Amino acid sequence: MAIDAETHRYQRARLEAVIRSMQRDTVPSLVRVNDDEDLSLIEMALLQTLDHDRPPFPGDPPLSGLAEVLGRSTSRTSRVVDRMVRRGLVERYEDAADRRVRRVRLTDAGREVLDGIARVRMEAQTRLWDYLTAEELEAVVSAMELLAEAAHRMRSERDARGGPE
């Protein structure tokens, strides 16, 4: 059952306020993980996009596909990839079937950065658990499971349409 527009607006505003409040209280720990790498938001998004195991990229994405997912032009994405190649976080290579196509993949160093970010994010979230009762924790985990299921449905629909939004 779909919710009406007024309820949707109210719940969205409520969720935005909650997320902003949590971010204010937890962002300092998340920033520390980025100190060594000093990654921009687009670089973080690019790394996370390359951390894949399913469509829209069953293999390593071509530069043009990566640009489409990131909502950037191919030339802007290429410049970001160039910076990240110089830092050793990603690598470009020619497609074996079509040498005109350049593909991008994470390096081991790029994977280590992602793993570090995930670890710090998880630590920040689990530290919050110390301030929850068992019932509150169960409610949070259940809500996160619902969000994960919704994200999976959203991605499946996007994949069925043939690509990124």
Secondary structure, 3 states (H helix, E strand, C coil): CCCCHHHHHHHHHHHHHHHHHHHHHHHHHHHHHHHCCCCCHHHHHHHHHHCCCCCCCCCCCEHHHHHHHHCCCHHHHHHHHHHHHHCCCEEEEECCCCCCCEEEEECHHHHHHHHHHHHHHHHHHHHHHCCCCHHHHHHHHHHHHHHHHHHHHHHHHHHHHCCCC
